[in-house]
């Protein structure tokens, strides 16, 4: 029985660890989609967050400054995506991919200039596990909570606040109206451009935070390619979760479980390259079979003057 408990403990801890960046990024993607802008730039925003998070932590010695750098960089890249769409009506898929390619090019360039390194940064200040006092005494659950750092609890708070904002506030209602029908929203006096920018900036902030989590809470360094397509997976998770922060939370845990198998089965009889493909195979299966009942806002990719 003890072995079963140990295995379950490892599975849950690994699942949570792998899920946190996906929860943040998919919640961000949901806000972008709800405002009517495709979340194609999530991967680039995560790359920016991961790199500049390490950059900020390196120059300051504080992981919190790193988090701030990660969030700000994500917002800046999201503003580029939003500006190309709102101001110039660039095809949203192309503008998102441009953001991804730009971030993927900038990170190794600065890495080479600053650290004379190809593909990997020095180690930086990171986050320790959070002391939770009496909660750690709760049987089984307490030991799981004791393994988490403060960003886990911040992530849960973000999901709750994000859901309240999206579905329980007038501003959230206006944003959803802009996403569903920008022409009607403009007719009743809603500033369509403003709410598109708000949606895409929230997306950038959360994707940047997700990237910073990868580099500061998991590895405490930047490694080229460390996002490994998670930004694209976050888009699928957001749609699978019906572009709802709570739905994104549940779907991220589902994906996080399969992502955690890489750690659980490391060194087992199962070839590692097969285990590493599981999240991507699952993504394809969800796209083919799991998105049939999901729908994006009717105004996704449309503008108020169309």
Protein Blocks (a to p, Z undefined) as FASTA:
>chain_A
ZZmmmmmmmmmmmmmmmmmmmmmmmmmmmmmmmnopacklmmmmmmmmmmmmmmmmmmno
paklmmmmmmmmmmmmmmmmmmmmmmnopafklmmmmmmmmmmmmmmmmmmmmnopghia
cdddddddddehjmmmpghjlmmmmmpcfklmmmmmmmmmmmmmmmmcfklmmmmmmmmm
mmlmmmnopafklmmmmmmmmmmmmmmmmmmmmmmmmnopacehklnommmmmmmmmmmn
oopaklmmmmmmmmmmmmmmmmmmgoiabdfklmmmmmmmmmmmmmmmmmmmpccdfkgo
iafkZZ
